[in-house]
């Protein structure tokens, strides 16, 4: 019974070590390069029409700081970036 406990402890230790090492390797990777111009990028921005109150959530855009959409022939107001 004592040998079985030692084997289980060694296996658990190896499992914890491998999981920890995989997590550290994931943190050490550099950030990916931004996509080339013309491709869509992920954004999370909310806009509201000041005239009628319509709200729009933008999830993809050609750049990270897109122009506000138009509604009721006016530019919509930035509500807040969604985090």
Secondary structure, 3 states (H helix, E strand, C coil): CHHHHHHHHHHHHHHHHHHHHHHHHHHHCCCCCCCCCCCCEEEEEEEECCCCCCEEEEEEECCCCCCCCEECCEECEEEEECC
